[in-house]
Amino acid sequence: MCEAHGASLPEAAVAYVLRHPAVVSVVLGSRGRAQVEQNLARAATHVPDALWGDLASAGLIQEFSR
């Protein structure tokens, strides 16, 4: 489903937790420069709102609004 909306699963995972109204930041671990750069790219990726509706309809996530 993520790929159908132009996002990878790791990109969606980062974006999903940030959608929760109680979450103000996310700390992503890394073991080196390459992972830091990868995490920055994932955090900057726009994940379409339609993905969350599709995942909720499929029963894969809990829907909540920010």
mmCIF file of the N, C-alpha and C atoms, coordinates in Angstrom:
data_MODEL
# 
_entry.id   MODEL 
# 
loop_
_atom_site.group_PDB 
_atom_site.id 
_atom_site.type_symbol 
_atom_site.label_atom_id 
_atom_site.label_alt_id 
_atom_site.label_comp_id 
_atom_site.label_asym_id 
_atom_site.label_entity_id 
_atom_site.label_seq_id 
_atom_site.pdbx_PDB_ins_code 
_atom_site.Cartn_x 
_atom_site.Cartn_y 
_atom_site.Cartn_z 
_atom_site.occupancy 
_atom_site.B_iso_or_equiv 
_atom_site.pdbx_formal_charge 
_atom_site.auth_seq_id 
_atom_site.auth_comp_id 
_atom_site.auth_asym_id 
_atom_site.auth_atom_id 
_atom_site.pdbx_PDB_model_num 
ATOM 1   N N  . MET A 1 1  ? 0.812  -1.192 0.000  1.00 0.00 ? 1  MET A N  1 
ATOM 2   C CA . MET A 1 1  ? 0.000  0.000  0.000  1.00 0.00 ? 1  MET A CA 1 
ATOM 3   C C  . MET A 1 1  ? 0.860  1.262  0.000  1.00 0.00 ? 1  MET A C  1 
ATOM 4   N N  . CYS A 1 2  ? 1.937  1.226  0.764  1.00 0.00 ? 2  CYS A N  1 
ATOM 5   C CA . CYS A 1 2  ? 2.811  2.403  0.813  1.00 0.00 ? 2  CYS A CA 1 
ATOM 6   C C  . CYS A 1 2  ? 3.342  2.746  -0.571 1.00 0.00 ? 2  CYS A C  1 
ATOM 7   N N  . GLU A 1 3  ? 3.841  1.742  -1.263 1.00 0.00 ? 3  GLU A N  1 
ATOM 8   C CA . GLU A 1 3  ? 4.401  1.979  -2.592 1.00 0.00 ? 3  GLU A CA 1 
ATOM 9   C C  . GLU A 1 3  ? 3.362  2.515  -3.562 1.00 0.00 ? 3  GLU A C  1 
ATOM 10  N N  . ALA A 1 4  ? 2.116  2.087  -3.418 1.00 0.00 ? 4  ALA A N  1 
ATOM 11  C CA . ALA A 1 4  ? 1.045  2.582  -4.287 1.00 0.00 ? 4  ALA A CA 1 
ATOM 12  C C  . ALA A 1 4  ? 0.808  4.078  -4.091 1.00 0.00 ? 4  ALA A C  1 
ATOM 13  N N  . HIS A 1 5  ? 1.191  4.585  -2.923 1.00 0.00 ? 5  HIS A N  1 
ATOM 14  C CA . HIS A 1 5  ? 1.044  6.011  -2.627 1.00 0.00 ? 5  HIS A CA 1 
ATOM 15  C C  . HIS A 1 5  ? 2.364  6.766  -2.751 1.00 0.00 ? 5  HIS A C  1 
ATOM 16  N N  . GLY A 1 6  ? 3.385  6.100  -3.282 1.00 0.00 ? 6  GLY A N  1 
ATOM 17  C CA . GLY A 1 6  ? 4.666  6.753  -3.533 1.00 0.00 ? 6  GLY A CA 1 
ATOM 18  C C  . GLY A 1 6  ? 5.555  6.890  -2.316 1.00 0.00 ? 6  GLY A C  1 
ATOM 19  N N  . ALA A 1 7  ? 5.350  6.030  -1.321 1.00 0.00 ? 7  ALA A N  1 
ATOM 20  C CA . ALA A 1 7  ? 6.164  6.085  -0.106 1.00 0.00 ? 7  ALA A CA 1 
ATOM 21  C C  . ALA A 1 7  ? 6.678  4.686  0.227  1.00 0.00 ? 7  ALA A C  1 
ATOM 22  N N  . SER A 1 8  ? 7.795  4.639  0.933  1.00 0.00 ? 8  SER A N  1 
ATOM 23  C CA . SER A 1 8  ? 8.305  3.355  1.403  1.00 0.00 ? 8  SER A CA 1 
ATOM 24  C C  . SER A 1 8  ? 7.747  3.097  2.801  1.00 0.00 ? 8  SER A C  1 
ATOM 25  N N  . LEU A 1 9  ? 7.837  1.880  3.269  1.00 0.00 ? 9  LEU A N  1 
ATOM 26  C CA . LEU A 1 9  ? 7.378  1.555  4.617  1.00 0.00 ? 9  LEU A CA 1 
ATOM 27  C C  . LEU A 1 9  ? 8.149  2.346  5.685  1.00 0.00 ? 9  LEU A C  1 
ATOM 28  N N  . PRO A 1 10 ? 9.481  2.460  5.610  1.00 0.00 ? 10 PRO A N  1 
ATOM 29  C CA . PRO A 1 10 ? 10.184 3.276  6.611  1.00 0.00 ? 10 PRO A CA 1 
ATOM 30  C C  . PRO A 1 10 ? 9.759  4.746  6.591  1.00 0.00 ? 10 PRO A C  1 
ATOM 31  N N  . GLU A 1 11 ? 9.512  5.308  5.416  1.00 0.00 ? 11 GLU A N  1 
ATOM 32  C CA . GLU A 1 11 ? 9.042  6.690  5.331  1.00 0.00 ? 11 GLU A CA 1 
ATOM 33  C C  . GLU A 1 11 ? 7.677  6.840  5.988  1.00 0.00 ? 11 GLU A C  1 
ATOM 34  N N  . ALA A 1 12 ? 6.797  5.877  5.729  1.00 0.00 ? 12 ALA A N  1 
ATOM 35  C CA . ALA A 1 12 ? 5.461  5.912  6.329  1.00 0.00 ? 12 ALA A CA 1 
ATOM 36  C C  . ALA A 1 12 ? 5.537  5.727  7.848  1.00 0.00 ? 12 ALA A C  1 
ATOM 37  N N  . ALA A 1 13 ? 6.450  4.900  8.316  1.00 0.00 ? 13 ALA A N  1 
ATOM 38  C CA . ALA A 1 13 ? 6.581  4.664  9.754  1.00 0.00 ? 13 ALA A CA 1 
ATOM 39  C C  . ALA A 1 13 ? 6.968  5.949  10.488 1.00 0.00 ? 13 ALA A C  1 
ATOM 40  N N  . VAL A 1 14 ? 7.896  6.699  9.920  1.00 0.00 ? 14 VAL A N  1 
ATOM 41  C CA . VAL A 1 14 ? 8.310  7.959  10.533 1.00 0.00 ? 14 VAL A CA 1 
ATOM 42  C C  . VAL A 1 14 ? 7.149  8.952  10.512 1.00 0.00 ? 14 VAL A C  1 
ATOM 43  N N  . ALA A 1 15 ? 6.482  9.057  9.385  1.00 0.00 ? 15 ALA A N  1 
ATOM 44  C CA . ALA A 1 15 ? 5.378  10.010 9.252  1.00 0.00 ? 15 ALA A CA 1 
ATOM 45  C C  . ALA A 1 15 ? 4.190  9.630  10.131 1.00 0.00 ? 15 ALA A C  1 
ATOM 46  N N  . TYR A 1 16 ? 3.932  8.342  10.285 1.00 0.00 ? 16 TYR A N  1 
ATOM 47  C CA . TYR A 1 16 ? 2.769  7.884  11.060 1.00 0.00 ? 16 TYR A CA 1 
ATOM 48  C C  . TYR A 1 16 ? 2.843  8.324  12.513 1.00 0.00 ? 16 TYR A C  1 
ATOM 49  N N  . VAL A 1 17 ? 3.968  8.119  13.145 1.00 0.00 ? 17 VAL A N  1 
ATOM 50  C CA . VAL A 1 17 ? 4.057  8.485  14.563 1.00 0.00 ? 17 VAL A CA 1 
ATOM 51  C C  . VAL A 1 17 ? 3.945  9.996  14.752 1.00 0.00 ? 17 VAL A C  1 
ATOM 52  N N  . LEU A 1 18 ? 4.414  10.762 13.783 1.00 0.00 ? 18 LEU A N  1 
ATOM 53  C CA . LEU A 1 18 ? 4.330  12.218 13.889 1.00 0.00 ? 18 LEU A CA 1 
ATOM 54  C C  . LEU A 1 18 ? 2.900  12.733 13.707 1.00 0.00 ? 18 LEU A C  1 
ATOM 55  N N  . ARG A 1 19 ? 2.007  11.892 13.177 1.00 0.00 ? 19 ARG A N  1 
ATOM 56  C CA . ARG A 1 19 ? 0.608  12.299 13.018 1.00 0.00 ? 19 ARG A CA 1 
ATOM 57  C C  . ARG A 1 19 ? -0.156 12.283 14.335 1.00 0.00 ? 19 ARG A C  1 
ATOM 58  N N  . HIS A 1 20 ? 0.316  11.546 15.307 1.00 0.00 ? 20 HIS A N  1 
ATOM 59  C CA . HIS A 1 20 ? -0.408 11.450 16.575 1.00 0.00 ? 20 HIS A CA 1 
ATOM 60  C C  . HIS A 1 20 ? -0.312 12.789 17.310 1.00 0.00 ? 20 HIS A C  1 
ATOM 61  N N  . PRO A 1 21 ? -1.434 13.284 17.837 1.00 0.00 ? 21 PRO A N  1 
ATOM 62  C CA . PRO A 1 21 ? -1.427 14.603 18.471 1.00 0.00 ? 21 PRO A CA 1 
ATOM 63  C C  . PRO A 1 21 ? -0.530 14.706 19.711 1.00 0.00 ? 21 PRO A C  1 
ATOM 64  N N  . ALA A 1 22 ? -0.198 13.602 20.336 1.00 0.00 ? 22 ALA A N  1 
ATOM 65  C CA . ALA A 1 22 ? 0.641  13.646 21.535 1.00 0.00 ? 22 ALA A CA 1 
ATOM 66  C C  . ALA A 1 22 ? 2.138  13.596 21.208 1.00 0.00 ? 22 ALA A C  1 
ATOM 67  N N  . VAL A 1 23 ? 2.492  13.319 19.966 1.00 0.00 ? 23 VAL A N  1 
ATOM 68  C CA . VAL A 1 23 ? 3.898  13.187 19.580 1.00 0.00 ? 23 VAL A CA 1 
ATOM 69  C C  . VAL A 1 23 ? 4.398  14.512 19.008 1.00 0.00 ? 23 VAL A C  1 
ATOM 70  N N  . VAL A 1 24 ? 5.491  15.006 19.565 1.00 0.00 ? 24 VAL A N  1 
ATOM 71  C CA . VAL A 1 24 ? 6.069  16.254 19.072 1.00 0.00 ? 24 VAL A CA 1 
ATOM 72  C C  . VAL A 1 24 ? 7.415  16.041 18.383 1.00 0.00 ? 24 VAL A C  1 
ATOM 73  N N  . SER A 1 25 ? 8.044  14.890 18.622 1.00 0.00 ? 25 SER A N  1 
ATOM 74  C CA . SER A 1 25 ? 9.309  14.606 17.962 1.00 0.00 ? 25 SER A CA 1 
ATOM 75  C C  . SER A 1 25 ? 9.552  13.102 17.933 1.00 0.00 ? 25 SER A C  1 
ATOM 76  N N  . VAL A 1 26 ? 10.445 12.711 17.039 1.00 0.00 ? 26 VAL A N  1 
ATOM 77  C CA . VAL A 1 26 ? 10.822 11.305 16.891 1.00 0.00 ? 26 VAL A CA 1 
ATOM 78  C C  . VAL A 1 26 ? 12.339 11.248 16.837 1.00 0.00 ? 26 VAL A C  1 
ATOM 79  N N  . VAL A 1 27 ? 12.919 10.322 17.570 1.00 0.00 ? 27 VAL A N  1 
ATOM 80  C CA . VAL A 1 27 ? 14.370 10.130 17.543 1.00 0.00 ? 27 VAL A CA 1 
ATOM 81  C C  . VAL A 1 27 ? 14.651 8.849  16.759 1.00 0.00 ? 27 VAL A C  1 
ATOM 82  N N  . LEU A 1 28 ? 15.379 8.990  15.676 1.00 0.00 ? 28 LEU A N  1 
ATOM 83  C CA . LEU A 1 28 ? 15.726 7.851  14.836 1.00 0.00 ? 28 LEU A CA 1 
ATOM 84  C C  . LEU A 1 28 ? 17.174 7.461  15.095 1.00 0.00 ? 28 LEU A C  1 
ATOM 85  N N  . GLY A 1 29 ? 17.410 6.217  15.396 1.00 0.00 ? 29 GLY A N  1 
ATOM 86  C CA . GLY A 1 29 ? 18.760 5.741  15.645 1.00 0.00 ? 29 GLY A CA 1 
ATOM 87  C C  . GLY A 1 29 ? 19.546 5.581  14.356 1.00 0.00 ? 29 GLY A C  1 
ATOM 88  N N  . SER A 1 30 ? 20.848 5.630  14.489 1.00 0.00 ? 30 SER A N  1 
ATOM 89  C CA . SER A 1 30 ? 21.705 5.415  13.328 1.00 0.00 ? 30 SER A CA 1 
ATOM 90  C C  . SER A 1 30 ? 23.078 4.944  13.785 1.00 0.00 ? 30 SER A C  1 
ATOM 91  N N  . ARG A 1 31 ? 23.760 4.215  12.895 1.00 0.00 ? 31 ARG A N  1 
ATOM 92  C CA . ARG A 1 31 ? 25.090 3.700  13.218 1.00 0.00 ? 31 ARG A CA 1 
ATOM 93  C C  . ARG A 1 31 ? 26.181 4.352  12.390 1.00 0.00 ? 31 ARG A C  1 
ATOM 94  N N  . GLY A 1 32 ? 25.822 5.334  11.627 1.00 0.00 ? 32 GLY A N  1 
ATOM 95  C CA . GLY A 1 32 ? 26.845 5.983  10.815 1.00 0.00 ? 32 GLY A CA 1 
ATOM 96  C C  . GLY A 1 32 ? 26.250 7.069  9.945  1.00 0.00 ? 32 GLY A C  1 
ATOM 97  N N  . ARG A 1 33 ? 27.116 7.728  9.210  1.00 0.00 ? 33 ARG A N  1 
ATOM 98  C CA . ARG A 1 33 ? 26.705 8.844  8.358  1.00 0.00 ? 33 ARG A CA 1 
ATOM 99  C C  . ARG A 1 33 ? 25.641 8.446  7.348  1.00 0.00 ? 33 ARG A C  1 
ATOM 100 N N  . ALA A 1 34 ? 25.780 7.280  6.741  1.00 0.00 ? 34 ALA A N  1 
ATOM 101 C CA . ALA A 1 34 ? 24.819 6.847  5.725  1.00 0.00 ? 34 ALA A CA 1 
ATOM 102 C C  . ALA A 1 34 ? 23.411 6.720  6.309  1.00 0.00 ? 34 ALA A C  1 
ATOM 103 N N  . GLN A 1 35 ? 23.315 6.170  7.511  1.00 0.00 ? 35 GLN A N  1 
ATOM 104 C CA . GLN A 1 35 ? 22.001 6.036  8.131  1.00 0.00 ? 35 GLN A CA 1 
ATOM 105 C C  . GLN A 1 35 ? 21.437 7.386  8.565  1.00 0.00 ? 35 GLN A C  1 
ATOM 106 N N  . VAL A 1 36 ? 22.274 8.298  8.991  1.00 0.00 ? 36 VAL A N  1 
ATOM 107 C CA . VAL A 1 36 ? 21.810 9.642  9.331  1.00 0.00 ? 36 VAL A CA 1 
ATOM 108 C C  . VAL A 1 36 ? 21.205 10.296 8.090  1.00 0.00 ? 36 VAL A C  1 
ATOM 109 N N  . GLU A 1 37 ? 21.903 10.209 6.970  1.00 0.00 ? 37 GLU A N  1 
ATOM 110 C CA . GLU A 1 37 ? 21.403 10.791 5.723  1.00 0.00 ? 37 GLU A CA 1 
ATOM 111 C C  . GLU A 1 37 ? 20.114 10.116 5.277  1.00 0.00 ? 37 GLU A C  1 
ATOM 112 N N  . GLN A 1 38 ? 20.052 8.810  5.425  1.00 0.00 ? 38 GLN A N  1 
ATOM 113 C CA . GLN A 1 38 ? 18.846 8.062  5.077  1.00 0.00 ? 38 GLN A CA 1 
ATOM 114 C C  . GLN A 1 38 ? 17.664 8.492  5.959  1.00 0.00 ? 38 GLN A C  1 
ATOM 115 N N  . ASN A 1 39 ? 17.904 8.635  7.247  1.00 0.00 ? 39 ASN A N  1 
ATOM 116 C CA . ASN A 1 39 ? 16.854 9.062  8.164  1.00 0.00 ? 39 ASN A CA 1 
ATOM 117 C C  . ASN A 1 39 ? 16.366 10.471 7.856  1.00 0.00 ? 39 ASN A C  1 
ATOM 118 N N  . LEU A 1 40 ? 17.277 11.369 7.519  1.00 0.00 ? 40 LEU A N  1 
ATOM 119 C CA . LEU A 1 40 ? 16.886 12.731 7.150  1.00 0.00 ? 40 LEU A CA 1 
ATOM 120 C C  . LEU A 1 40 ? 16.009 12.729 5.905  1.00 0.00 ? 40 LEU A C  1 
ATOM 121 N N  . ALA A 1 41 ? 16.381 11.921 4.929  1.00 0.00 ? 41 ALA A N  1 
ATOM 122 C CA . ALA A 1 41 ? 15.582 11.829 3.703  1.00 0.00 ? 41 ALA A CA 1 
ATOM 123 C C  . ALA A 1 41 ? 14.199 11.252 3.998  1.00 0.00 ? 41 ALA A C  1 
ATOM 124 N N  . ARG A 1 42 ? 14.138 10.242 4.843  1.00 0.00 ? 42 ARG A N  1 
ATOM 125 C CA . ARG A 1 42 ? 12.845 9.646  5.197  1.00 0.00 ? 42 ARG A CA 1 
ATOM 126 C C  . ARG A 1 42 ? 11.953 10.638 5.920  1.00 0.00 ? 42 ARG A C  1 
ATOM 127 N N  . ALA A 1 43 ? 12.529 11.398 6.828  1.00 0.00 ? 43 ALA A N  1 
ATOM 128 C CA . ALA A 1 43 ? 11.753 12.371 7.599  1.00 0.00 ? 43 ALA A CA 1 
ATOM 129 C C  . ALA A 1 43 ? 11.250 13.515 6.723  1.00 0.00 ? 43 ALA A C  1 
ATOM 130 N N  . ALA A 1 44 ? 11.965 13.816 5.655  1.00 0.00 ? 44 ALA A N  1 
ATOM 131 C CA . ALA A 1 44 ? 11.580 14.918 4.771  1.00 0.00 ? 44 ALA A CA 1 
ATOM 132 C C  . ALA A 1 44 ? 10.585 14.501 3.689  1.00 0.00 ? 44 ALA A C  1 
ATOM 133 N N  . THR A 1 45 ? 10.349 13.213 3.532  1.00 0.00 ? 45 THR A N  1 
ATOM 134 C CA . THR A 1 45 ? 9.460  12.716 2.481  1.00 0.00 ? 45 THR A CA 1 
ATOM 135 C C  . THR A 1 45 ? 8.006  12.993 2.821  1.00 0.00 ? 45 THR A C  1 
ATOM 136 N N  . HIS A 1 46 ? 7.272  13.547 1.846  1.00 0.00 ? 46 HIS A N  1 
ATOM 137 C CA . HIS A 1 46 ? 5.835  13.771 2.029  1.00 0.00 ? 46 HIS A CA 1 
ATOM 138 C C  . HIS A 1 46 ? 5.101  12.445 1.821  1.00 0.00 ? 46 HIS A C  1 
ATOM 139 N N  . VAL A 1 47 ? 4.307  12.072 2.795  1.00 0.00 ? 47 VAL A N  1 
ATOM 140 C CA . VAL A 1 47 ? 3.483  10.865 2.696  1.00 0.00 ? 47 VAL A CA 1 
ATOM 141 C C  . VAL A 1 47 ? 2.040  11.327 2.532  1.00 0.00 ? 47 VAL A C  1 
ATOM 142 N N  . PRO A 1 48 ? 1.393  10.964 1.422  1.00 0.00 ? 48 PRO A N  1 
ATOM 143 C CA . PRO A 1 48 ? 0.037  11.440 1.151  1.00 0.00 ? 48 PRO A CA 1 
ATOM 144 C C  . PRO A 1 48 ? -0.971 11.012 2.223  1.00 0.00 ? 48 PRO A C  1 
ATOM 145 N N  . ASP A 1 49 ? -1.887 11.909 2.564  1.00 0.00 ? 49 ASP A N  1 
ATOM 146 C CA . ASP A 1 49 ? -2.927 11.609 3.550  1.00 0.00 ? 49 ASP A CA 1 
ATOM 147 C C  . ASP A 1 49 ? -3.786 10.416 3.144  1.00 0.00 ? 49 ASP A C  1 
ATOM 148 N N  . ALA A 1 50 ? -3.943 10.192 1.848  1.00 0.00 ? 50 ALA A N  1 
ATOM 149 C CA . ALA A 1 50 ? -4.763 9.076  1.374  1.00 0.00 ? 50 ALA A CA 1 
ATOM 150 C C  . ALA A 1 50 ? -4.225 7.730  1.853  1.00 0.00 ? 50 ALA A C  1 
ATOM 151 N N  . LEU A 1 51 ? -2.925 7.630  2.072  1.00 0.00 ? 51 LEU A N  1 
ATOM 152 C CA . LEU A 1 51 ? -2.345 6.379  2.554  1.00 0.00 ? 51 LEU A CA 1 
ATOM 153 C C  . LEU A 1 51 ? -2.936 6.001  3.901  1.00 0.00 ? 51 LEU A C  1 
ATOM 154 N N  . TRP A 1 52 ? -3.071 6.976  4.798  1.00 0.00 ? 52 TRP A N  1 
ATOM 155 C CA . TRP A 1 52 ? -3.581 6.682  6.144  1.00 0.00 ? 52 TRP A CA 1 
ATOM 156 C C  . TRP A 1 52 ? -5.018 6.167  6.080  1.00 0.00 ? 52 TRP A C  1 
ATOM 157 N N  . GLY A 1 53 ? -5.825 6.740  5.218  1.00 0.00 ? 53 GLY A N  1 
ATOM 158 C CA . GLY A 1 53 ? -7.199 6.260  5.054  1.00 0.00 ? 53 GLY A CA 1 
ATOM 159 C C  . GLY A 1 53 ? -7.242 4.838  4.539  1.00 0.00 ? 53 GLY A C  1 
ATOM 160 N N  . ASP A 1 54 ? -6.391 4.536  3.570  1.00 0.00 ? 54 ASP A N  1 
ATOM 161 C CA . ASP A 1 54 ? -6.350 3.174  3.020  1.00 0.00 ? 54 ASP A CA 1 
ATOM 162 C C  . ASP A 1 54 ? -5.875 2.164  4.063  1.00 0.00 ? 54 ASP A C  1 
ATOM 163 N N  . LEU A 1 55 ? -4.848 2.524  4.834  1.00 0.00 ? 55 LEU A N  1 
ATOM 164 C CA . LEU A 1 55 ? -4.343 1.618  5.858  1.00 0.00 ? 55 LEU A CA 1 
ATOM 165 C C  . LEU A 1 55 ? -5.378 1.406  6.966  1.00 0.00 ? 55 LEU A C  1 
ATOM 166 N N  . ALA A 1 56 ? -6.087 2.471  7.333  1.00 0.00 ? 56 ALA A N  1 
ATOM 167 C CA . ALA A 1 56 ? -7.133 2.348  8.356  1.00 0.00 ? 56 ALA A CA 1 
ATOM 168 C C  . ALA A 1 56 ? -8.290 1.494  7.845  1.00 0.00 ? 56 ALA A C  1 
ATOM 169 N N  . SER A 1 57 ? -8.695 1.679  6.596  1.00 0.00 ? 57 SER A N  1 
ATOM 170 C CA . SER A 1 57 ? -9.778 0.884  6.015  1.00 0.00 ? 57 SER A CA 1 
ATOM 171 C C  . SER A 1 57 ? -9.439 -0.597 5.969  1.00 0.00 ? 57 SER A C  1 
ATOM 172 N N  . ALA A 1 58 ? -8.153 -0.892 5.797  1.00 0.00 ? 58 ALA A N  1 
ATOM 173 C CA . ALA A 1 58 ? -7.697 -2.276 5.754  1.00 0.00 ? 58 ALA A CA 1 
ATOM 174 C C  . ALA A 1 58 ? -7.489 -2.846 7.165  1.00 0.00 ? 58 ALA A C  1 
ATOM 175 N N  . GLY A 1 59 ? -7.691 -2.014 8.199  1.00 0.00 ? 59 GLY A N  1 
ATOM 176 C CA . GLY A 1 59 ? -7.522 -2.455 9.572  1.00 0.00 ? 59 GLY A CA 1 
ATOM 177 C C  . GLY A 1 59 ? -6.071 -2.576 10.001 1.00 0.00 ? 59 GLY A C  1 
ATOM 178 N N  . LEU A 1 60 ? -5.168 -1.890 9.286  1.00 0.00 ? 60 LEU A N  1 
ATOM 179 C CA . LEU A 1 60 ? -3.734 -2.018 9.574  1.00 0.00 ? 60 LEU A CA 1 
ATOM 180 C C  . LEU A 1 60 ? -3.226 -0.955 10.537 1.00 0.00 ? 60 LEU A C  1 
ATOM 181 N N  . ILE A 1 61 ? -3.937 0.153  10.648 1.00 0.00 ? 61 ILE A N  1 
ATOM 182 C CA . ILE A 1 61 ? -3.554 1.206  11.595 1.00 0.00 ? 61 ILE A CA 1 
ATOM 183 C C  . ILE A 1 61 ? -4.802 1.767  12.241 1.00 0.00 ? 61 ILE A C  1 
ATOM 184 N N  . GLN A 1 62 ? -4.578 2.471  13.341 1.00 0.00 ? 62 GLN A N  1 
ATOM 185 C CA . GLN A 1 62 ? -5.660 3.200  13.995 1.00 0.00 ? 62 GLN A CA 1 
ATOM 186 C C  . GLN A 1 62 ? -5.690 4.594  13.404 1.00 0.00 ? 62 GLN A C  1 
ATOM 187 N N  . GLU A 1 63 ? -6.835 5.056  13.000 1.00 0.00 ? 63 GLU A N  1 
ATOM 188 C CA . GLU A 1 63 ? -6.972 6.396  12.440 1.00 0.00 ? 63 GLU A CA 1 
ATOM 189 C C  . GLU A 1 63 ? -7.087 7.410  13.563 1.00 0.00 ? 63 GLU A C  1 
ATOM 190 N N  . PHE A 1 64 ? -6.338 8.489  13.467 1.00 0.00 ? 64 PHE A N  1 
ATOM 191 C CA . PHE A 1 64 ? -6.464 9.606  14.394 1.00 0.00 ? 64 PHE A CA 1 
ATOM 192 C C  . PHE A 1 64 ? -6.150 10.863 13.630 1.00 0.00 ? 64 PHE A C  1 
ATOM 193 N N  . SER A 1 65 ? -6.625 11.973 14.112 1.00 0.00 ? 65 SER A N  1 
ATOM 194 C CA . SER A 1 65 ? -6.381 13.235 13.408 1.00 0.00 ? 65 SER A CA 1 
ATOM 195 C C  . SER A 1 65 ? -5.463 14.106 14.240 1.00 0.00 ? 65 SER A C  1 
ATOM 196 N N  . ARG A 1 66 ? -4.689 14.874 13.585 1.00 0.00 ? 66 ARG A N  1 
ATOM 197 C CA . ARG A 1 66 ? -3.714 15.756 14.236 1.00 0.00 ? 66 ARG A CA 1 
ATOM 198 C C  . ARG A 1 66 ? -4.373 17.021 14.652 1.00 0.00 ? 66 ARG A C  1 
# 
